[in-house]
Amino acid sequence: MTTEGSLAAISREKPVLIAGPTASGKSALAMAIAARDGRIIVNADALQVYDCWRILTARPSIADEAALPHALYGHIERTESYSVGHWLREATKLLDQPIVIVGGTGLYFSALTKGLAEIPPIPPEIRARGDALRLADLPAMVAALDPVTAARTDLRNPARVQRAWEVQEATGRSLSSWQDGTGAPLLPLECVEALVLRPTTPWLDARIARRFETMMDEGALDEARAALPGWDPSLPSSRAIGAPELIAHLTGDLSLDAAIAAAKLASRRYAKRQRTWFRSKMADWREIVPG
C-alpha cells in the first residue's frame, strides 16, 4: 500500500501505530490521521523526548503542535535519563483516548505490543563503566554477553550492546532472562492498526539529504551551539543524529561542509539500522511504501 492510498484504509476506531525510518514521512501521516479522527499524536521516538532538540530530531513544529494535540515531545531535560520503561509508563496514561503513536524507536513499539520486562534501574557506577567500555572495547562488551542475549541483540548497535551488558552486570541475570519473564502487553498487535513505512533506499537517501539541508536553513547549527556548554557525548540525548557532527564543527574539529556530509552519512546509516530492525521485528505489521 502506498501513502497516497493508505488513509482511507486505516481504521477510525483502533489505536494506530506508525513506525518507520527517519525522514520517511511518519509525522505527516500521523497528522493526517489525527486530524481526520480527532486523535492525540503520541511520540515514540527516543530522541524527540528531549527539550534541547526540535530541529535536529525533526520534532513537530510549534505550529504543528498548536494545530493538533501532541504528547511526549520535548518534555525531558537533556541531562536526564529516559528509558523504554519511562516511555511505556507515560504512554499508558494516554491510552484511554483516541491516539496515533508515531516514531522510529522499535523498542517502544515492542514494549507496547509485546510487553516489557521490569528490569531494575542501572546504578550510575555501572553506567559509567559501560560508557567507558563501549568507547574503548566494544568487542569485549559483545563477548561478555550470553549466547541467547547476543542472538537477540543488534550487535551493530553500540547502545543496544551496552544496555544488554549493563543489565547483566547490574543484576547478575542476562537480558534474555529478564525478557523471558515479560508481562502481558498493553496493546496486543491484534487490537491495533499497526503500520510500518518501508521506503526504497534511493528515495529515502534523497529525502535525508534534503531534510538535513532544510534543518541547516532552519537553525540546526544554532541549536547545536546552544547545546555546546556542558556538552557530554555519553548522554543519551547527545546521540541525536547530526548533533555530534555539528558540535565537532563548533569546536574546530570539522569544517562545516565536512560536518554536514558526516551528519547525512550518519542519518543514512541510522535509517539502514532502523529498516533492518523493522524487517526483523515487524514482519506482521502492514506495510506502506511512501513516495
N, C-alpha and C positions, 0 to 999 in steps of 0.2 A: 504494500500500500504506500502511495506517495503522500507527502504532506498535504498537497492540494486536495486530495480525495479523502483525507483522513477525518476531518472534523465531523462530518455528518454521521460517520460510522462509530464514533466514540460515545460511550454510554453517557446519558444525562443523569443517571441515578447513582452508579457505583463511584467510589473513590477512584480517581485517576492518578496513576503513577507514570511519570515520563522520565526515562533515563536516556543518556546519550553522551557522546564525547563532547569535549569543549568545542564551541563555535558551530555546533550542529543545528542550532535553531530551536532548542528546547524551550527557552523562555518565551519566545513568540507564540509557540503552540500553546503553552500553558496560559498565556494571557488571553488567547482566543477562546479557550475552553472556559476559563474563569469568567470572562465577560458574557459568554453565552448562557452559562448556568448559574451565575451568582455564587461562585466558589471563592474561597480564600486560597491564595498561592503560597505553598509551604516549601521553603528551601531544603534541598537535600544535597548541598554541596559543602564539603568540609572547610573550604576557604572563604566562601561567601558569608560565613557567620561572623567574620572579623570586621571590626569597625574601621580599621585602617585602610581597607581595600574596597573601593567601589569600582574604580575604573579597571584596574588590573585583573580583577576576578570577574569582570562583566556582570556585576550585580545589577539588578533592575535600577533604572534611573530614578531620580527623585520624582519626576513626572509620572513614571510608571507606578511607583509606589503610591502616589496620590490618586491615581486613576482607579486602582483596584487594591483590595486588601492583600497585604503580604505579611508573612510571618517567618521568623528565624533568620532574618537577614541583618548582618552588620550589628549584632547585639552583644558580641563578645570582644573584650579588650584584647589587644594583640599579645599581651604577656600571659594571658590566661590559657590554661589547658582546656581542651574541649574534645571529648571522645564520642564514639558512636553511642555509648551509653547515655551521655548527656543529651545528645540529639534525640534519642528514642524517648527519653522521659519527657522532653519538651514537646515533641511531636504528638505524644499520647494525649496531651491536654487539648489538642486541636481536632481530634478525630470524631467529635460529636457534631460536626458541621460539614457542609459540602466543601470538599477540598480537592485540589490538584497539587500533588507533590512532585517537584521537578528538581533534577540535579544530575551531577556526574559522579557522585560518590557511591560506588556499588555497594559498599559495606552498609551504608544507611538503609538502602532498599532491602538488602539481605536480612538485616536485623528486623525490619518491619514485617516482611513477608514470611520469614523462616524462623524468627525468634533470635534471642540474644543471650549468650551465657553471661551470668552475673559475676564477672571477674573482679576481684578486689583492686583498688587503686594501686598504681605502681609507686613505690617510695621514691622520693626525689634522688636519693643517692644511687639507686639502680638506674633511674632515667639518665642521670649524668654519666654513669659508666656506659650505658647503651649509646648515648650520643657520641662519646669518645671512640668506642669500638667500631661503630658504624663508619665513622670517618677514617679510622686507622686501618681496619682489617675486616671488611665486610665478609670475605670468605670464611673467616674464623667464626663469625656470628652465625653464618649459614650452617657450618659444620657442627655447631653446638645444638642445633635443633634435632628433635627426634624424627625418625623417618616419616611418621604419619603427618606430623605438623609440616615438615618440609614439603611433602607431596601436596598439601593443601594450600601452601603459601606461594604467592607470586615472588619467586626468588630474585626477579629482576627489579623488584620494587624495594629499595632500602628501608622505607618506612614500615612496610609490612613485615620484613625480616626482623627489624628492631622490635616491633610490637610482640612478635612471637617469642623472641629471645627474652625480652623483659618479663613477660608473663611467666616463663619457665624459671627465670632467676628469682622472681619475687615470690612465687607461690610454691615452688617445688613440684608443680604439675605442668605438663605440657599444655600448650594452647589447644591442641586437638582434644585432650581430655576434658578441658572446660567446655569446648564446643559440643562434645558428645552429650553434655548434660543440659543443653539448651532448652529453655522453656517454650511454651506454645507461642506462636506468632500473634501479633496484634491484628494484622490484616493478611490472612492467608491469600495466596495468589488467586484462588478460585472466587474470592469475594471482591476483587478489584478489576479495574481496566488497566492492565499493565502494558505499557508501550515502550519500545526501545528504538531510538533513532539509529539507523545504520547507513550513514552516508558513504559514498565512494571515496577512496583516498584522494584522488586528484581534486574532487570537488571540495573536500574538507581542507586540504592543504591550502587551496586558494583562498578559502574563507578565513583561515587562520592568519594568513599573511595580510589580507585586507583589514581584518579586525584589529590586528596589533598596530597597523598604521593609524587606524581611527583612534585607538587608545592613546597613541602618542599625541595626536591632534587634540584630544580631549583633556590632556594634562597628566598622563601617566608618569612622566618624569617628575612633575611637581609632587605627585602622590608618593613616589619613592623618596624624594628629597625630605618630605615631612616625616618619613619613617626612619631616616638615617640616624638621628640622635637615638642612642641606645639600641641600635641595630644588633640583633643577636641571631645569627644564622641557624642556631639549634632550635629556635622556637617553631612550633608547627605553623604559626602564622607567616613565618618567613619563607615558606615553601610556595607561596603564590607564584605562579608561572610568570616570569618576566621581572619579578622583584629582585632576585639576586643579581641578575644581569644589569639592571639599571643602577642598582647600588654599586656594582663594580665600576660602572662609568663615573658615578658621582665621587667615588674615592680615587679616581685616576687610574684604575687598572684596565679599563677598556675604553676605546673610543665610542662615541655614541652609535656610529654605524655598526661597529662590531657588537655592541650590546644589543641593538635591535635584531641583528642577524641571529645572535645566540638565543635571544628570547623566542624568536619564531621557531628555531630549531627545537628548543625545549618544549614548546607548545605542541609541535608535531609529534615529538616522542611521547609526550604525555597522552595525546589523543590515541596513539598506537597502543599504549598500555591499557587505556580505557576500552578500546574496541576489543582487545584480546580478552579482557575480563568479562565484558558483556557477552561475547560469543560463548565463553565457557560457562558463565553462571546464569545467563538469561536466555537460554535457548527456547524456553517455553513462553517468553514474552512476545507480544505481537509486534512485528517489525514494521517500521515506517522508513522509507527511503526518501530523505529530503532532497530537494533540487527541482 
